[in-house]
Amino acid sequence: MFEIIKDWVLIPLSGLAAWAWNHNEAEHKAIREAHEKLKEQASQGQSKLSDKFMEHIDYRVTEAIRFAKEEDSRIISEMETQRGHIAKIFDKLEEHARRSEDRHVEMLSAIHEGLARKADK
């Protein structure tokens, strides 16, 4: 009886168990490979995302620097224009002060001459 059970039940059962074991191992191997591939793709995707983000940041920083330089140039140009206006104002003030001084001297000279003529009489 043991021979019949061994030949007809155990041998086919062991074959079925071996097939199931190999099938299970193949499935696990496929899952491990898929997991590794997914990790690699996720890493590459993260790297690409980081690269895109850094490109965007570099672009924004470059634009900010360009804008700051343009603003600096505009401000310097305006300051030079204002310096020219201020210089003109001071030139006008100097000219006015010189003319006022000349008038003052002329007036004092006229008063002095007038008084000198009166004294002579």
Backbone as XML, in Angstrom:
<?xml version="1.0"?>
<chain id="A" units="angstrom">
  <residue number="1" name="MET">
    <atom name="N" x="0.803" y="-1.176" z="0.000"/>
    <atom name="CA" x="0.000" y="0.000" z="0.000"/>
    <atom name="C" x="0.868" y="1.273" z="0.000"/>
  </residue>
  <residue number="2" name="PHE">
    <atom name="N" x="1.916" y="1.212" z="0.750"/>
    <atom name="CA" x="2.827" y="2.335" z="0.816"/>
    <atom name="C" x="3.432" y="2.604" z="-0.562"/>
  </residue>
  <residue number="3" name="GLU">
    <atom name="N" x="3.711" y="1.578" z="-1.312"/>
    <atom name="CA" x="4.260" y="1.716" z="-2.659"/>
    <atom name="C" x="3.257" y="2.398" z="-3.573"/>
  </residue>
  <residue number="4" name="ILE">
    <atom name="N" x="2.036" y="2.089" z="-3.446"/>
    <atom name="CA" x="0.993" y="2.668" z="-4.293"/>
    <atom name="C" x="0.842" y="4.159" z="-3.944"/>
  </residue>
  <residue number="5" name="ILE">
    <atom name="N" x="0.826" y="4.452" z="-2.651"/>
    <atom name="CA" x="0.687" y="5.854" z="-2.215"/>
    <atom name="C" x="1.921" y="6.637" z="-2.670"/>
  </residue>
  <residue number="6" name="LYS">
    <atom name="N" x="3.091" y="6.015" z="-2.494"/>
    <atom name="CA" x="4.323" y="6.684" z="-2.881"/>
    <atom name="C" x="4.348" y="6.913" z="-4.389"/>
  </residue>
  <residue number="7" name="ASP">
    <atom name="N" x="4.021" y="5.982" z="-5.187"/>
    <atom name="CA" x="4.096" y="6.097" z="-6.639"/>
    <atom name="C" x="3.006" y="7.009" z="-7.195"/>
  </residue>
  <residue number="8" name="TRP">
    <atom name="N" x="1.817" y="6.900" z="-6.660"/>
    <atom name="CA" x="0.682" y="7.607" z="-7.248"/>
    <atom name="C" x="0.344" y="8.939" z="-6.556"/>
  </residue>
  <residue number="9" name="VAL">
    <atom name="N" x="0.762" y="9.150" z="-5.342"/>
    <atom name="CA" x="0.376" y="10.379" z="-4.642"/>
    <atom name="C" x="1.607" y="11.238" z="-4.326"/>
  </residue>
  <residue number="10" name="LEU">
    <atom name="N" x="2.613" y="10.649" z="-3.689"/>
    <atom name="CA" x="3.750" y="11.451" z="-3.248"/>
    <atom name="C" x="4.583" y="11.996" z="-4.399"/>
  </residue>
  <residue number="11" name="ILE">
    <atom name="N" x="4.828" y="11.167" z="-5.390"/>
    <atom name="CA" x="5.652" y="11.621" z="-6.516"/>
    <atom name="C" x="4.933" y="12.746" z="-7.278"/>
  </residue>
  <residue number="12" name="PRO">
    <atom name="N" x="3.643" y="12.592" z="-7.647"/>
    <atom name="CA" x="2.972" y="13.718" z="-8.308"/>
    <atom name="C" x="2.853" y="14.950" z="-7.397"/>
  </residue>
  <residue number="13" name="LEU">
    <atom name="N" x="2.634" y="14.708" z="-6.100"/>
    <atom name="CA" x="2.549" y="15.826" z="-5.153"/>
    <atom name="C" x="3.877" y="16.555" z="-5.040"/>
  </residue>
  <residue number="14" name="SER">
    <atom name="N" x="4.978" y="15.818" z="-4.990"/>
    <atom name="CA" x="6.293" y="16.457" z="-4.908"/>
    <atom name="C" x="6.588" y="17.223" z="-6.199"/>
  </residue>
  <residue number="15" name="GLY">
    <atom name="N" x="6.171" y="16.669" z="-7.336"/>
    <atom name="CA" x="6.338" y="17.385" z="-8.610"/>
    <atom name="C" x="5.529" y="18.674" z="-8.626"/>
  </residue>
  <residue number="16" name="LEU">
    <atom name="N" x="4.293" y="18.600" z="-8.141"/>
    <atom name="CA" x="3.437" y="19.774" z="-8.061"/>
    <atom name="C" x="4.026" y="20.811" z="-7.101"/>
  </residue>
  <residue number="17" name="ALA">
    <atom name="N" x="4.568" y="20.354" z="-5.976"/>
    <atom name="CA" x="5.190" y="21.256" z="-5.009"/>
    <atom name="C" x="6.412" y="21.920" z="-5.622"/>
  </residue>
  <residue number="18" name="ALA">
    <atom name="N" x="7.231" y="21.153" z="-6.387"/>
    <atom name="CA" x="8.413" y="21.721" z="-7.031"/>
    <atom name="C" x="7.999" y="22.778" z="-8.060"/>
  </residue>
  <residue number="19" name="TRP">
    <atom name="N" x="6.952" y="22.465" z="-8.842"/>
    <atom name="CA" x="6.460" y="23.452" z="-9.825"/>
    <atom name="C" x="5.969" y="24.722" z="-9.118"/>
  </residue>
  <residue number="20" name="ALA">
    <atom name="N" x="5.216" y="24.576" z="-8.046"/>
    <atom name="CA" x="4.687" y="25.722" z="-7.303"/>
    <atom name="C" x="5.844" y="26.545" z="-6.717"/>
  </residue>
  <residue number="21" name="TRP">
    <atom name="N" x="6.846" y="25.833" z="-6.197"/>
    <atom name="CA" x="8.003" y="26.526" z="-5.611"/>
    <atom name="C" x="8.720" y="27.360" z="-6.683"/>
  </residue>
  <residue number="22" name="ASN">
    <atom name="N" x="8.983" y="26.754" z="-7.845"/>
    <atom name="CA" x="9.658" y="27.473" z="-8.932"/>
    <atom name="C" x="8.815" y="28.658" z="-9.435"/>
  </residue>
  <residue number="23" name="HIS">
    <atom name="N" x="7.510" y="28.410" z="-9.557"/>
    <atom name="CA" x="6.610" y="29.485" z="-10.004"/>
    <atom name="C" x="6.639" y="30.643" z="-9.000"/>
  </residue>
  <residue number="24" name="ASN">
    <atom name="N" x="6.599" y="30.348" z="-7.720"/>
    <atom name="CA" x="6.630" y="31.352" z="-6.657"/>
    <atom name="C" x="7.944" y="32.126" z="-6.680"/>
  </residue>
  <residue number="25" name="GLU">
    <atom name="N" x="9.055" y="31.395" z="-6.848"/>
    <atom name="CA" x="10.371" y="32.037" z="-6.908"/>
    <atom name="C" x="10.470" y="32.964" z="-8.127"/>
  </residue>
  <residue number="26" name="ALA">
    <atom name="N" x="9.937" y="32.516" z="-9.261"/>
    <atom name="CA" x="9.970" y="33.347" z="-10.469"/>
    <atom name="C" x="9.155" y="34.627" z="-10.267"/>
  </residue>
  <residue number="27" name="GLU">
    <atom name="N" x="7.994" y="34.501" z="-9.620"/>
    <atom name="CA" x="7.163" y="35.676" z="-9.330"/>
    <atom name="C" x="7.892" y="36.638" z="-8.395"/>
  </residue>
  <residue number="28" name="HIS">
    <atom name="N" x="8.524" y="36.100" z="-7.349"/>
    <atom name="CA" x="9.257" y="36.957" z="-6.419"/>
    <atom name="C" x="10.430" y="37.656" z="-7.115"/>
  </residue>
  <residue number="29" name="LYS">
    <atom name="N" x="11.112" y="36.917" z="-7.983"/>
    <atom name="CA" x="12.223" y="37.499" z="-8.718"/>
    <atom name="C" x="11.732" y="38.637" z="-9.616"/>
  </residue>
  <residue number="30" name="ALA">
    <atom name="N" x="10.600" y="38.420" z="-10.290"/>
    <atom name="CA" x="10.031" y="39.459" z="-11.155"/>
    <atom name="C" x="9.630" y="40.685" z="-10.334"/>
  </residue>
  <residue number="31" name="ILE">
    <atom name="N" x="9.066" y="40.452" z="-9.149"/>
    <atom name="CA" x="8.670" y="41.574" z="-8.284"/>
    <atom name="C" x="9.900" y="42.340" z="-7.803"/>
  </residue>
  <residue number="32" name="ARG">
    <atom name="N" x="10.964" y="41.624" z="-7.403"/>
    <atom name="CA" x="12.199" y="42.289" z="-6.967"/>
    <atom name="C" x="12.809" y="43.120" z="-8.102"/>
  </residue>
  <residue number="33" name="GLU">
    <atom name="N" x="12.840" y="42.544" z="-9.320"/>
    <atom name="CA" x="13.385" y="43.270" z="-10.465"/>
    <atom name="C" x="12.546" y="44.505" z="-10.786"/>
  </residue>
  <residue number="34" name="ALA">
    <atom name="N" x="11.222" y="44.349" z="-10.725"/>
    <atom name="CA" x="10.345" y="45.496" z="-10.979"/>
    <atom name="C" x="10.550" y="46.572" z="-9.920"/>
  </residue>
  <residue number="35" name="HIS">
    <atom name="N" x="10.734" y="46.140" z="-8.671"/>
    <atom name="CA" x="10.962" y="47.091" z="-7.587"/>
    <atom name="C" x="12.281" y="47.847" z="-7.789"/>
  </residue>
  <residue number="36" name="GLU">
    <atom name="N" x="13.335" y="47.135" z="-8.171"/>
    <atom name="CA" x="14.621" y="47.771" z="-8.417"/>
    <atom name="C" x="14.528" y="48.746" z="-9.591"/>
  </residue>
  <residue number="37" name="LYS">
    <atom name="N" x="13.828" y="48.323" z="-10.641"/>
    <atom name="CA" x="13.667" y="49.185" z="-11.811"/>
    <atom name="C" x="12.881" y="50.438" z="-11.438"/>
  </residue>
  <residue number="38" name="LEU">
    <atom name="N" x="11.849" y="50.271" z="-10.633"/>
    <atom name="CA" x="11.033" y="51.399" z="-10.188"/>
    <atom name="C" x="11.864" y="52.364" z="-9.334"/>
  </residue>
  <residue number="39" name="LYS">
    <atom name="N" x="12.696" y="51.811" z="-8.443"/>
    <atom name="CA" x="13.572" y="52.664" z="-7.625"/>
    <atom name="C" x="14.517" y="53.461" z="-8.509"/>
  </residue>
  <residue number="40" name="GLU">
    <atom name="N" x="15.078" y="52.798" z="-9.523"/>
    <atom name="CA" x="16.012" y="53.469" z="-10.427"/>
    <atom name="C" x="15.309" y="54.573" z="-11.212"/>
  </residue>
  <residue number="41" name="GLN">
    <atom name="N" x="14.102" y="54.263" z="-11.720"/>
    <atom name="CA" x="13.349" y="55.269" z="-12.469"/>
    <atom name="C" x="12.946" y="56.434" z="-11.573"/>
  </residue>
  <residue number="42" name="ALA">
    <atom name="N" x="12.565" y="56.131" z="-10.339"/>
    <atom name="CA" x="12.197" y="57.194" z="-9.408"/>
    <atom name="C" x="13.402" y="58.074" z="-9.113"/>
  </residue>
  <residue number="43" name="SER">
    <atom name="N" x="14.560" y="57.447" z="-8.967"/>
    <atom name="CA" x="15.788" y="58.209" z="-8.719"/>
    <atom name="C" x="16.110" y="59.095" z="-9.911"/>
  </residue>
  <residue number="44" name="GLN">
    <atom name="N" x="15.981" y="58.539" z="-11.115"/>
    <atom name="CA" x="16.234" y="59.330" z="-12.321"/>
    <atom name="C" x="15.208" y="60.448" z="-12.449"/>
  </residue>
  <residue number="45" name="GLY">
    <atom name="N" x="13.955" y="60.138" z="-12.139"/>
    <atom name="CA" x="12.905" y="61.160" z="-12.189"/>
    <atom name="C" x="13.174" y="62.269" z="-11.190"/>
  </residue>
  <residue number="46" name="GLN">
    <atom name="N" x="13.608" y="61.900" z="-9.997"/>
    <atom name="CA" x="13.943" y="62.897" z="-8.979"/>
    <atom name="C" x="15.114" y="63.744" z="-9.455"/>
  </residue>
  <residue number="47" name="SER">
    <atom name="N" x="16.088" y="63.095" z="-10.084"/>
    <atom name="CA" x="17.250" y="63.816" z="-10.597"/>
    <atom name="C" x="16.829" y="64.794" z="-11.694"/>
  </residue>
  <residue number="48" name="LYS">
    <atom name="N" x="15.970" y="64.351" z="-12.597"/>
    <atom name="CA" x="15.490" y="65.231" z="-13.665"/>
    <atom name="C" x="14.697" y="66.394" z="-13.085"/>
  </residue>
  <residue number="49" name="LEU">
    <atom name="N" x="13.872" y="66.109" z="-12.084"/>
    <atom name="CA" x="13.088" y="67.160" z="-11.437"/>
    <atom name="C" x="14.013" y="68.172" z="-10.771"/>
  </residue>
  <residue number="50" name="SER">
    <atom name="N" x="15.040" y="67.679" z="-10.093"/>
    <atom name="CA" x="16.008" y="68.574" z="-9.459"/>
    <atom name="C" x="16.725" y="69.416" z="-10.503"/>
  </residue>
  <residue number="51" name="ASP">
    <atom name="N" x="17.086" y="68.795" z="-11.617"/>
    <atom name="CA" x="17.755" y="69.536" z="-12.689"/>
    <atom name="C" x="16.851" y="70.635" z="-13.236"/>
  </residue>
  <residue number="52" name="LYS">
    <atom name="N" x="15.580" y="70.313" z="-13.475"/>
    <atom name="CA" x="14.626" y="71.297" z="-13.982"/>
    <atom name="C" x="14.452" y="72.438" z="-12.978"/>
  </residue>
  <residue number="53" name="PHE">
    <atom name="N" x="14.345" y="72.073" z="-11.705"/>
    <atom name="CA" x="14.171" y="73.081" z="-10.660"/>
    <atom name="C" x="15.381" y="74.007" z="-10.598"/>
  </residue>
  <residue number="54" name="MET">
    <atom name="N" x="16.581" y="73.432" z="-10.676"/>
    <atom name="CA" x="17.790" y="74.244" z="-10.628"/>
    <atom name="C" x="17.913" y="75.135" z="-11.868"/>
  </residue>
  <residue number="55" name="GLU">
    <atom name="N" x="17.495" y="74.630" z="-13.036"/>
    <atom name="CA" x="17.496" y="75.456" z="-14.244"/>
    <atom name="C" x="16.577" y="76.654" z="-14.043"/>
  </residue>
  <residue number="56" name="HIS">
    <atom name="N" x="15.411" y="76.407" z="-13.464"/>
    <atom name="CA" x="14.450" y="77.485" z="-13.207"/>
    <atom name="C" x="15.041" y="78.501" z="-12.230"/>
  </residue>
  <residue number="57" name="ILE">
    <atom name="N" x="15.658" y="78.010" z="-11.161"/>
    <atom name="CA" x="16.264" y="78.905" z="-10.165"/>
    <atom name="C" x="17.385" y="79.715" z="-10.821"/>
  </residue>
  <residue number="58" name="ASP">
    <atom name="N" x="18.244" y="79.067" z="-11.625"/>
    <atom name="CA" x="19.329" y="79.774" z="-12.307"/>
    <atom name="C" x="18.782" y="80.868" z="-13.220"/>
  </residue>
  <residue number="59" name="TYR">
    <atom name="N" x="17.709" y="80.542" z="-13.942"/>
    <atom name="CA" x="17.089" y="81.522" z="-14.837"/>
    <atom name="C" x="16.570" y="82.719" z="-14.042"/>
  </residue>
  <residue number="60" name="ARG">
    <atom name="N" x="15.884" y="82.439" z="-12.929"/>
    <atom name="CA" x="15.323" y="83.525" z="-12.114"/>
    <atom name="C" x="16.422" y="84.396" z="-11.514"/>
  </residue>
  <residue number="61" name="VAL">
    <atom name="N" x="17.501" y="83.770" z="-11.048"/>
    <atom name="CA" x="18.611" y="84.534" z="-10.472"/>
    <atom name="C" x="19.263" y="85.393" z="-11.555"/>
  </residue>
  <residue number="62" name="THR">
    <atom name="N" x="19.469" y="84.828" z="-12.736"/>
    <atom name="CA" x="20.064" y="85.576" z="-13.846"/>
    <atom name="C" x="19.197" y="86.770" z="-14.214"/>
  </residue>
  <residue number="63" name="GLU">
    <atom name="N" x="17.880" y="86.559" z="-14.273"/>
    <atom name="CA" x="16.956" y="87.652" z="-14.581"/>
    <atom name="C" x="16.989" y="88.726" z="-13.498"/>
  </residue>
  <residue number="64" name="ALA">
    <atom name="N" x="17.051" y="88.307" z="-12.248"/>
    <atom name="CA" x="17.104" y="89.279" z="-11.143"/>
    <atom name="C" x="18.387" y="90.108" z="-11.217"/>
  </residue>
  <residue number="65" name="ILE">
    <atom name="N" x="19.507" y="89.463" z="-11.519"/>
    <atom name="CA" x="20.778" y="90.189" z="-11.646"/>
    <atom name="C" x="20.725" y="91.161" z="-12.820"/>
  </residue>
  <residue number="66" name="ARG">
    <atom name="N" x="20.174" y="90.707" z="-13.947"/>
    <atom name="CA" x="20.062" y="91.582" z="-15.117"/>
    <atom name="C" x="19.187" y="92.791" z="-14.799"/>
  </residue>
  <residue number="67" name="PHE">
    <atom name="N" x="18.061" y="92.546" z="-14.131"/>
    <atom name="CA" x="17.160" y="93.634" z="-13.763"/>
    <atom name="C" x="17.853" y="94.619" z="-12.816"/>
  </residue>
  <residue number="68" name="ALA">
    <atom name="N" x="18.598" y="94.097" z="-11.850"/>
    <atom name="CA" x="19.302" y="94.958" z="-10.891"/>
    <atom name="C" x="20.346" y="95.818" z="-11.612"/>
  </residue>
  <residue number="69" name="LYS">
    <atom name="N" x="21.058" y="95.222" z="-12.565"/>
    <atom name="CA" x="22.050" y="95.991" z="-13.317"/>
    <atom name="C" x="21.390" y="97.088" z="-14.142"/>
  </residue>
  <residue number="70" name="GLU">
    <atom name="N" x="20.255" y="96.772" z="-14.772"/>
    <atom name="CA" x="19.531" y="97.780" z="-15.545"/>
    <atom name="C" x="19.057" y="98.919" z="-14.642"/>
  </residue>
  <residue number="71" name="GLU">
    <atom name="N" x="18.548" y="98.567" z="-13.465"/>
    <atom name="CA" x="18.097" y="99.583" z="-12.509"/>
    <atom name="C" x="19.265" y="100.438" z="-12.057"/>
  </residue>
  <residue number="72" name="ASP">
    <atom name="N" x="20.400" y="99.805" z="-11.767"/>
    <atom name="CA" x="21.587" y="100.557" z="-11.354"/>
    <atom name="C" x="22.012" y="101.531" z="-12.454"/>
  </residue>
  <residue number="73" name="SER">
    <atom name="N" x="22.012" y="101.071" z="-13.691"/>
    <atom name="CA" x="22.388" y="101.934" z="-14.811"/>
    <atom name="C" x="21.424" y="103.105" z="-14.934"/>
  </residue>
  <residue number="74" name="ARG">
    <atom name="N" x="20.130" y="102.827" z="-14.788"/>
    <atom name="CA" x="19.120" y="103.886" z="-14.888"/>
    <atom name="C" x="19.290" y="104.899" z="-13.760"/>
  </residue>
  <residue number="75" name="ILE">
    <atom name="N" x="19.527" y="104.418" z="-12.559"/>
    <atom name="CA" x="19.690" y="105.302" z="-11.407"/>
    <atom name="C" x="20.945" y="106.154" z="-11.567"/>
  </residue>
  <residue number="76" name="ILE">
    <atom name="N" x="22.031" y="105.542" z="-12.024"/>
    <atom name="CA" x="23.276" y="106.290" z="-12.232"/>
    <atom name="C" x="23.074" y="107.362" z="-13.293"/>
  </residue>
  <residue number="77" name="SER">
    <atom name="N" x="22.359" y="107.020" z="-14.360"/>
    <atom name="CA" x="22.077" y="107.994" z="-15.412"/>
    <atom name="C" x="21.256" y="109.156" z="-14.859"/>
  </residue>
  <residue number="78" name="GLU">
    <atom name="N" x="20.242" y="108.845" z="-14.072"/>
    <atom name="CA" x="19.426" y="109.901" z="-13.472"/>
    <atom name="C" x="20.251" y="110.771" z="-12.523"/>
  </residue>
  <residue number="79" name="MET">
    <atom name="N" x="21.141" y="110.144" z="-11.759"/>
    <atom name="CA" x="21.979" y="110.906" z="-10.829"/>
    <atom name="C" x="22.910" y="111.840" z="-11.592"/>
  </residue>
  <residue number="80" name="GLU">
    <atom name="N" x="23.466" y="111.370" z="-12.706"/>
    <atom name="CA" x="24.340" y="112.228" z="-13.507"/>
    <atom name="C" x="23.555" y="113.403" z="-14.066"/>
  </residue>
  <residue number="81" name="THR">
    <atom name="N" x="22.323" y="113.163" z="-14.499"/>
    <atom name="CA" x="21.475" y="114.242" z="-14.992"/>
    <atom name="C" x="21.189" y="115.233" z="-13.872"/>
  </residue>
  <residue number="82" name="GLN">
    <atom name="N" x="20.881" y="114.722" z="-12.687"/>
    <atom name="CA" x="20.609" y="115.595" z="-11.545"/>
    <atom name="C" x="21.858" y="116.379" z="-11.154"/>
  </residue>
  <residue number="83" name="ARG">
    <atom name="N" x="23.022" y="115.751" z="-11.222"/>
    <atom name="CA" x="24.269" y="116.471" z="-10.924"/>
    <atom name="C" x="24.445" y="117.647" z="-11.867"/>
  </residue>
  <residue number="84" name="GLY">
    <atom name="N" x="24.120" y="117.404" z="-13.152"/>
    <atom name="CA" x="24.216" y="118.491" z="-14.133"/>
    <atom name="C" x="23.275" y="119.633" z="-13.779"/>
  </residue>
  <residue number="85" name="HIS">
    <atom name="N" x="22.045" y="119.308" z="-13.373"/>
    <atom name="CA" x="21.079" y="120.338" z="-12.993"/>
    <atom name="C" x="21.544" y="121.086" z="-11.745"/>
  </residue>
  <residue number="86" name="ILE">
    <atom name="N" x="22.054" y="120.331" z="-10.780"/>
    <atom name="CA" x="22.532" y="120.948" z="-9.537"/>
    <atom name="C" x="23.722" y="121.858" z="-9.828"/>
  </residue>
  <residue number="87" name="ALA">
    <atom name="N" x="24.613" y="121.399" z="-10.707"/>
    <atom name="CA" x="25.768" y="122.226" z="-11.070"/>
    <atom name="C" x="25.298" y="123.520" z="-11.727"/>
  </residue>
  <residue number="88" name="LYS">
    <atom name="N" x="24.286" y="123.455" z="-12.602"/>
    <atom name="CA" x="23.749" y="124.657" z="-13.241"/>
    <atom name="C" x="23.161" y="125.607" z="-12.198"/>
  </residue>
  <residue number="89" name="ILE">
    <atom name="N" x="22.448" y="125.031" z="-11.218"/>
    <atom name="CA" x="21.858" y="125.867" z="-10.165"/>
    <atom name="C" x="22.955" y="126.592" z="-9.391"/>
  </residue>
  <residue number="90" name="PHE">
    <atom name="N" x="24.019" y="125.879" z="-9.019"/>
    <atom name="CA" x="25.111" y="126.518" z="-8.287"/>
    <atom name="C" x="25.826" y="127.560" z="-9.148"/>
  </residue>
  <residue number="91" name="ASP">
    <atom name="N" x="25.956" y="127.276" z="-10.461"/>
    <atom name="CA" x="26.552" y="128.278" z="-11.354"/>
    <atom name="C" x="25.700" y="129.541" z="-11.381"/>
  </residue>
  <residue number="92" name="LYS">
    <atom name="N" x="24.385" y="129.371" z="-11.467"/>
    <atom name="CA" x="23.467" y="130.522" z="-11.461"/>
    <atom name="C" x="23.578" y="131.278" z="-10.136"/>
  </residue>
  <residue number="93" name="LEU">
    <atom name="N" x="23.649" y="130.523" z="-9.014"/>
    <atom name="CA" x="23.779" y="131.182" z="-7.712"/>
    <atom name="C" x="25.084" y="131.973" z="-7.627"/>
  </residue>
  <residue number="94" name="GLU">
    <atom name="N" x="26.169" y="131.406" z="-8.129"/>
    <atom name="CA" x="27.450" y="132.105" z="-8.135"/>
    <atom name="C" x="27.366" y="133.374" z="-8.962"/>
  </residue>
  <residue number="95" name="GLU">
    <atom name="N" x="26.762" y="133.256" z="-10.148"/>
    <atom name="CA" x="26.623" y="134.411" z="-11.030"/>
    <atom name="C" x="25.774" y="135.490" z="-10.358"/>
  </residue>
  <residue number="96" name="HIS">
    <atom name="N" x="24.685" y="135.091" z="-9.729"/>
    <atom name="CA" x="23.818" y="136.039" z="-9.034"/>
    <atom name="C" x="24.565" y="136.701" z="-7.871"/>
  </residue>
  <residue number="97" name="ALA">
    <atom name="N" x="25.309" y="135.891" z="-7.119"/>
    <atom name="CA" x="26.079" y="136.453" z="-6.000"/>
    <atom name="C" x="27.125" y="137.440" z="-6.517"/>
  </residue>
  <residue number="98" name="ARG">
    <atom name="N" x="27.782" y="137.119" z="-7.610"/>
    <atom name="CA" x="28.799" y="138.005" z="-8.184"/>
    <atom name="C" x="28.164" y="139.314" z="-8.670"/>
  </residue>
  <residue number="99" name="ARG">
    <atom name="N" x="27.013" y="139.203" z="-9.338"/>
    <atom name="CA" x="26.317" y="140.410" z="-9.811"/>
    <atom name="C" x="25.837" y="141.252" z="-8.635"/>
  </residue>
  <residue number="100" name="SER">
    <atom name="N" x="25.323" y="140.577" z="-7.584"/>
    <atom name="CA" x="24.883" y="141.321" z="-6.395"/>
    <atom name="C" x="26.061" y="142.034" z="-5.752"/>
  </residue>
  <residue number="101" name="GLU">
    <atom name="N" x="27.195" y="141.358" z="-5.687"/>
    <atom name="CA" x="28.391" y="141.971" z="-5.108"/>
    <atom name="C" x="28.847" y="143.165" z="-5.952"/>
  </residue>
  <residue number="102" name="ASP">
    <atom name="N" x="28.813" y="142.981" z="-7.272"/>
    <atom name="CA" x="29.201" y="144.092" z="-8.170"/>
    <atom name="C" x="28.265" y="145.285" z="-7.971"/>
  </residue>
  <residue number="103" name="ARG">
    <atom name="N" x="26.954" y="145.042" z="-7.893"/>
    <atom name="CA" x="25.989" y="146.119" z="-7.655"/>
    <atom name="C" x="26.246" y="146.802" z="-6.318"/>
  </residue>
  <residue number="104" name="HIS">
    <atom name="N" x="26.554" y="145.981" z="-5.308"/>
    <atom name="CA" x="26.820" y="146.514" z="-3.980"/>
    <atom name="C" x="28.051" y="147.425" z="-4.018"/>
  </residue>
  <residue number="105" name="VAL">
    <atom name="N" x="29.096" y="146.971" z="-4.710"/>
    <atom name="CA" x="30.315" y="147.774" z="-4.833"/>
    <atom name="C" x="30.014" y="149.064" z="-5.596"/>
  </residue>
  <residue number="106" name="GLU">
    <atom name="N" x="29.238" y="148.962" z="-6.698"/>
    <atom name="CA" x="28.876" y="150.153" z="-7.481"/>
    <atom name="C" x="28.090" y="151.138" z="-6.623"/>
  </residue>
  <residue number="107" name="MET">
    <atom name="N" x="27.146" y="150.602" z="-5.827"/>
    <atom name="CA" x="26.335" y="151.469" z="-4.979"/>
    <atom name="C" x="27.201" y="152.149" z="-3.918"/>
  </residue>
  <residue number="108" name="LEU">
    <atom name="N" x="28.090" y="151.377" z="-3.286"/>
    <atom name="CA" x="28.969" y="151.972" z="-2.288"/>
    <atom name="C" x="29.899" y="153.007" z="-2.918"/>
  </residue>
  <residue number="109" name="SER">
    <atom name="N" x="30.376" y="152.723" z="-4.120"/>
    <atom name="CA" x="31.245" y="153.681" z="-4.816"/>
    <atom name="C" x="30.471" y="154.955" z="-5.131"/>
  </residue>
  <residue number="110" name="ALA">
    <atom name="N" x="29.227" y="154.779" z="-5.610"/>
    <atom name="CA" x="28.398" y="155.944" z="-5.932"/>
    <atom name="C" x="28.128" y="156.765" z="-4.677"/>
  </residue>
  <residue number="111" name="ILE">
    <atom name="N" x="27.817" y="156.101" z="-3.579"/>
    <atom name="CA" x="27.571" y="156.815" z="-2.314"/>
    <atom name="C" x="28.842" y="157.523" z="-1.875"/>
  </residue>
  <residue number="112" name="HIS">
    <atom name="N" x="29.961" y="156.860" z="-1.971"/>
    <atom name="CA" x="31.236" y="157.430" z="-1.560"/>
    <atom name="C" x="31.574" y="158.659" z="-2.423"/>
  </residue>
  <residue number="113" name="GLU">
    <atom name="N" x="31.384" y="158.549" z="-3.733"/>
    <atom name="CA" x="31.657" y="159.675" z="-4.653"/>
    <atom name="C" x="30.703" y="160.817" z="-4.364"/>
  </residue>
  <residue number="114" name="GLY">
    <atom name="N" x="29.440" y="160.451" z="-4.125"/>
    <atom name="CA" x="28.440" y="161.502" z="-3.814"/>
    <atom name="C" x="28.808" y="162.241" z="-2.552"/>
  </residue>
  <residue number="115" name="LEU">
    <atom name="N" x="29.184" y="161.517" z="-1.540"/>
    <atom name="CA" x="29.561" y="162.140" z="-0.286"/>
    <atom name="C" x="30.856" y="162.942" z="-0.441"/>
  </residue>
  <residue number="116" name="ALA">
    <atom name="N" x="31.762" y="162.421" z="-1.259"/>
    <atom name="CA" x="33.036" y="163.123" z="-1.466"/>
    <atom name="C" x="32.777" y="164.444" z="-2.189"/>
  </residue>
  <residue number="117" name="ARG">
    <atom name="N" x="31.859" y="164.493" z="-3.128"/>
    <atom name="CA" x="31.530" y="165.726" z="-3.850"/>
    <atom name="C" x="30.876" y="166.738" z="-2.918"/>
  </residue>
  <residue number="118" name="LYS">
    <atom name="N" x="30.028" y="166.231" z="-2.039"/>
    <atom name="CA" x="29.339" y="167.092" z="-1.087"/>
    <atom name="C" x="30.350" y="167.706" z="-0.122"/>
  </residue>
  <residue number="119" name="ALA">
    <atom name="N" x="31.302" y="166.876" z="0.256"/>
    <atom name="CA" x="32.306" y="167.365" z="1.195"/>
    <atom name="C" x="33.176" y="168.427" z="0.539"/>
  </residue>
  <residue number="120" name="ASP">
    <atom name="N" x="33.406" y="168.296" z="-0.746"/>
    <atom name="CA" x="34.234" y="169.234" z="-1.459"/>
    <atom name="C" x="33.540" y="170.607" z="-1.588"/>
  </residue>
  <residue number="121" name="LYS">
    <atom name="N" x="32.279" y="170.680" z="-1.603"/>
    <atom name="CA" x="31.524" y="171.904" z="-1.801"/>
    <atom name="C" x="31.514" y="172.664" z="-0.561"/>
  </residue>
</chain>
